[in-house]
Amino acid sequence: MRYIAVFDHFLNRRHRDQITKTAADLGFSVTYCTTVDDLPENERGRYEVLYGNPAPEILHLFPNLKWVCVSSAGVDRHVDDSLYPNPDVVLSNSTGSYGVTISEHVLMMTMMLLRNMPAFQEAAREHRWHGPLPTRAVYGSRVTMMGTGDIGTAVAQRMKALGAASVTGVRRSVKAADPAFDRVITFRELDEVLPETDILVSALPHTAETAGVLNRERIGLLPDGAILVNVGRGTVLDQDALIDALRSGHLAGAALDVMVPEPLPADHPLWDAPNLLITPHISGNMSLEHTCDVDVDLFCEDMARFAAGLPLLRAVDRKRGY
């Protein structure tokens, strides 16, 4: 018998039954736990697979570990080789689970900014009836989507469905992409497209290549009145430059679901930036049942490949960070 430990913070009975049955059919026994303390120290050596969101600092406690499947799309907390009991442990993520929920969050935030919701919310808190304000729409807007994976593609599809004039995808290398993208460019061409961008969305992961890619100079290239939405990682963005661009009126608004640090301290200047919508890293998570369903399906799919000795479909290159 082979053993899997599932760090369970989102599974319902149906999900557990699906994992347990798939595992049993493949010769695995599953233990469900909340923290590593739920697993007796003298039994940890039998677990080959960890699934869920195990704390990075506990991975070395499993001497025979072969595969860690995190239930998130982002893996930046789990890429350090020193976390693992040996360098051959495979890390995979759950990309493909979050496109629906995060793309809907992006649309919500984008439309709130285009329709001046920060001003109306402030007036409502003050019990003040605000007069009409100029309204803009996704329809006819030029969208640049940084990241063309599952999340970026889902955003592009929804932007095009709402009538965006164009959707440009940005990624490391040009490859075939969903038809919702009118074109796909590399980061080398980013500076050329920013002046023609009304809505800039980032779903980029944290890597050495993406850190600081939206710096002060690039924010300055955006046209007056542009909006920016970040649902990837906070390290992508120069937050001080964003604050300045909002205060000067250069940007009409921004929405951050990710920032540095997290949680954001109470005295951080981002809280007081004008026309900035802040959410506490909740655009993904497991609050949507569809996300949980897909996440479990993907794990079970790769479990079958792991049992057969085949490459995992969502294996991550720890050096690249994705």
C-alpha positions in Angstrom: 0.0 0.0 0.0 1.1 3.5 -0.8 0.1 6.6 1.2 -1.3 10.1 0.5 -1.8 12.9 3.0 -4.4 15.4 2.2 -4.3 18.8 4.0 -8.0 19.4 4.0 -9.3 23.0 4.3 -11.9 23.0 1.6 -13.1 19.5 0.8 -16.7 18.4 1.3 -17.9 14.8 1.6 -18.3 14.4 -2.1 -14.7 15.6 -2.8 -13.3 13.2 -0.1 -15.2 10.3 -1.5 -13.9 11.1 -5.0 -10.3 11.3 -3.8 -10.6 8.2 -1.6 -12.1 6.1 -4.4 -9.6 7.2 -7.1 -6.7 6.6 -4.7 -8.0 3.1 -3.7 -8.4 2.1 -7.4 -4.7 3.1 -7.9 -3.4 1.4 -4.8 -3.2 4.4 -2.4 -4.6 4.9 1.1 -5.5 8.5 2.0 -5.2 10.3 5.3 -7.1 13.6 5.8 -5.6 16.1 8.1 -5.6 19.8 9.0 -2.0 20.2 10.1 1.1 18.1 10.3 0.4 17.5 14.0 -2.5 15.3 13.0 0.0 12.8 11.5 1.9 10.8 14.1 5.7 11.5 13.8 6.5 7.8 13.5 4.1 7.4 10.5 5.2 10.4 8.4 7.8 8.3 6.5 5.2 6.4 4.7 3.6 9.3 2.8 4.7 9.7 -0.8 2.2 12.4 -1.8 0.9 15.6 -0.1 -2.1 17.4 -1.5 -3.7 20.7 -0.4 -1.8 23.6 1.0 0.8 22.1 3.4 3.0 24.6 5.2 6.3 24.8 3.3 8.3 24.4 6.5 6.9 20.9 7.2 7.8 19.3 3.9 11.2 18.1 5.1 9.4 16.0 7.8 8.4 13.5 5.1 11.6 11.6 4.3 10.0 9.5 1.5 8.1 12.3 -0.1 7.9 12.1 -3.9 5.2 14.6 -5.0 3.6 17.7 -3.5 0.5 18.9 -5.2 -0.6 22.4 -4.0 -4.3 23.2 -4.4 -3.4 26.8 -5.5 -2.2 28.1 -8.8 0.6 30.1 -7.2 3.6 28.1 -5.9 6.1 30.8 -4.8 6.0 29.6 -1.2 7.0 26.1 -2.2 9.7 26.5 -4.8 12.8 26.6 -2.5 14.7 23.4 -3.0 15.9 23.5 0.7 12.3 22.8 1.8 12.3 19.3 0.5 13.9 16.1 1.9 15.5 15.4 -1.5 15.8 17.3 -4.8 13.8 14.8 -6.7 10.5 15.6 -5.1 8.0 16.8 -7.8 6.0 20.0 -7.2 2.8 20.6 -9.1 0.0 23.2 -8.8 -3.7 23.4 -9.6 -3.7 25.7 -12.5 -6.9 25.3 -14.4 -9.0 25.6 -11.2 -9.2 29.3 -10.8 -10.1 30.8 -14.2 -13.8 31.2 -13.5 -13.6 32.7 -10.0 -10.7 35.1 -10.6 -11.9 36.3 -14.0 -15.3 37.2 -12.4 -13.4 39.1 -9.7 -11.5 41.0 -12.3 -14.7 41.9 -14.2 -16.3 43.0 -10.9 -13.4 45.3 -10.0 -13.0 46.6 -13.5 -16.6 47.6 -13.9 -16.7 49.1 -10.4 -13.8 51.4 -11.4 -15.2 52.2 -14.8 -18.5 53.2 -13.2 -16.9 55.3 -10.4 -18.0 53.1 -7.5 -15.3 54.3 -5.1 -16.9 57.8 -5.2 -20.4 56.5 -4.8 -19.3 54.2 -1.9 -17.7 57.2 -0.1 -20.8 59.2 -0.6 -23.0 56.4 0.8 -20.8 56.1 3.9 -21.3 59.8 4.5 -25.1 59.5 3.9 -24.7 61.8 0.9 -26.6 61.6 -2.4 -24.0 61.9 -5.1 -24.9 63.2 -8.5 -24.1 61.4 -11.8 -20.5 60.9 -12.8 -19.0 60.0 -16.2 -19.4 56.3 -17.0 -17.1 54.1 -19.1 -17.4 50.6 -20.2 -15.5 47.5 -21.1 -17.2 47.8 -24.5 -14.8 49.5 -26.8 -11.9 49.4 -24.4 -8.3 48.3 -25.2 -7.3 45.5 -22.7 -3.8 44.2 -22.0 -3.7 41.0 -20.1 -0.4 40.1 -18.5 -0.4 36.3 -18.3 -2.2 34.1 -20.8 -2.7 30.9 -18.8 -5.9 29.7 -17.4 -6.7 32.9 -15.5 -5.6 35.3 -18.2 -7.5 33.3 -20.9 -10.7 33.4 -18.8 -10.3 37.1 -18.3 -9.7 37.6 -22.1 -12.8 35.6 -23.0 -15.0 37.6 -20.7 -13.6 41.0 -21.8 -14.2 40.1 -25.5 -17.8 38.9 -24.6 -18.4 42.3 -23.2 -17.3 44.0 -26.4 -13.6 45.0 -25.7 -12.1 46.6 -28.8 -9.0 44.5 -28.4 -7.4 42.1 -26.0 -3.6 41.8 -26.1 -1.9 39.0 -24.1 1.6 39.3 -22.7 3.8 36.3 -21.9 7.4 35.2 -21.9 7.2 33.7 -25.4 4.7 33.9 -28.2 2.7 30.7 -28.5 -0.8 29.9 -29.9 -3.4 31.3 -27.5 -7.2 31.3 -27.1 -9.0 33.2 -29.9 -10.2 35.7 -27.3 -6.7 37.3 -27.6 -6.4 39.5 -30.6 -2.6 39.1 -30.4 0.0 37.8 -28.0 3.3 39.6 -27.4 6.4 39.1 -25.3 7.5 41.2 -22.4 10.0 42.8 -24.8 7.1 44.5 -26.5 5.2 45.5 -23.4 6.4 49.1 -23.5 4.9 49.5 -27.0 1.4 48.3 -26.0 1.1 50.1 -22.7 0.3 53.6 -24.2 -2.6 51.9 -26.1 -4.0 50.3 -23.0 -7.2 51.4 -21.2 -7.5 48.4 -18.9 -4.3 46.6 -17.7 -4.7 43.3 -15.8 -1.9 41.3 -14.3 -2.3 37.6 -13.3 1.5 37.1 -13.3 3.1 34.7 -10.7 6.0 35.8 -8.6 9.3 34.9 -10.3 12.7 36.5 -10.7 11.6 37.6 -14.2 8.2 39.2 -13.1 9.4 41.0 -9.9 9.0 44.7 -10.5 7.9 44.4 -14.1 5.2 47.1 -13.6 7.7 49.7 -12.4 7.3 53.5 -12.3 8.4 54.0 -15.9 5.9 51.5 -17.2 3.0 52.8 -15.1 3.9 56.2 -16.6 3.5 54.8 -20.1 -0.2 54.1 -19.5 -2.5 56.7 -21.0 -4.3 59.2 -18.7 -7.4 57.6 -17.3 -6.3 54.0 -17.6 -7.1 51.5 -14.8 -5.0 48.7 -13.4 -6.1 45.4 -11.8 -3.6 43.0 -10.1 -4.7 39.5 -9.2 -1.3 37.8 -9.6 1.3 38.6 -7.1 2.1 41.9 -5.4 5.8 41.7 -6.2 5.0 42.5 -9.9 4.0 46.1 -9.1 5.8 49.2 -7.8 3.2 50.1 -5.2 4.7 53.5 -4.4 4.5 54.4 -8.1 0.9 53.3 -8.2 0.0 55.5 -5.3 1.6 58.5 -7.0 -0.2 57.7 -10.2 -3.6 57.6 -8.4 -2.9 60.7 -6.4 -1.9 62.7 -9.5 -4.9 61.5 -11.4 -2.8 59.9 -14.1 -4.6 56.6 -13.4 -8.4 56.7 -13.0 -8.3 53.8 -10.6 -6.8 50.5 -9.6 -7.8 47.3 -7.9 -5.4 45.1 -5.9 -6.2 41.6 -4.6 -2.5 41.0 -4.0 0.1 43.3 -2.4 3.3 43.5 -0.4 3.2 42.8 2.5 0.2 40.6 3.2 -1.7 41.2 5.4 -1.4 44.9 4.6 -0.6 46.8 7.8 -3.2 49.2 9.1 -0.9 52.2 8.5 0.1 51.3 5.0 -0.4 54.2 2.5 -2.2 52.0 0.0 -5.3 52.2 2.3 -5.6 55.9 1.7 -4.8 56.0 -2.1 -7.7 57.5 -4.1 -9.8 55.3 -6.3 -8.1 52.2 -5.1 -10.1 49.0 -4.4 -8.4 46.6 -2.0 -9.4 43.0 -1.4 -7.5 40.6 0.9 -6.2 38.0 -1.6 -9.6 36.4 -2.0 -10.2 36.5 -5.8 -9.3 32.8 -5.9 -9.5 30.8 -2.7 -11.9 27.9 -2.4 -15.1 29.8 -1.8 -16.6 28.9 -5.1 -17.7 25.2 -5.3 -16.8 25.0 -9.0 -13.2 25.8 -8.1 -13.1 23.0 -5.5 -14.7 20.6 -8.0 -12.1 21.3 -10.7 -9.2 21.3 -8.2 -10.0 17.8 -7.0 -10.6 16.6 -10.6 -7.1 17.8 -11.6 -5.5 16.2 -8.6 -7.2 12.9 -9.3 -6.1 13.1 -13.0 -2.4 13.7 -12.0 -2.7 11.0 -9.3 -3.4 8.4 -12.0 -0.4 9.6 -14.0 1.8 9.5 -10.9 0.7 5.9 -10.2 1.5 5.0 -13.8 4.9 6.7 -13.6 4.0 9.3 -16.2 4.9 13.0 -16.2 2.5 15.1 -14.3 0.4 17.5 -16.4 0.8 20.4 -14.0 4.4 19.8 -12.8 6.2 23.0 -11.8 9.8 24.0 -12.6 10.9 25.1 -9.1 13.7 27.2 -10.6 11.4 29.1 -12.9 8.6 29.3 -10.3 5.8 28.1 -12.6 
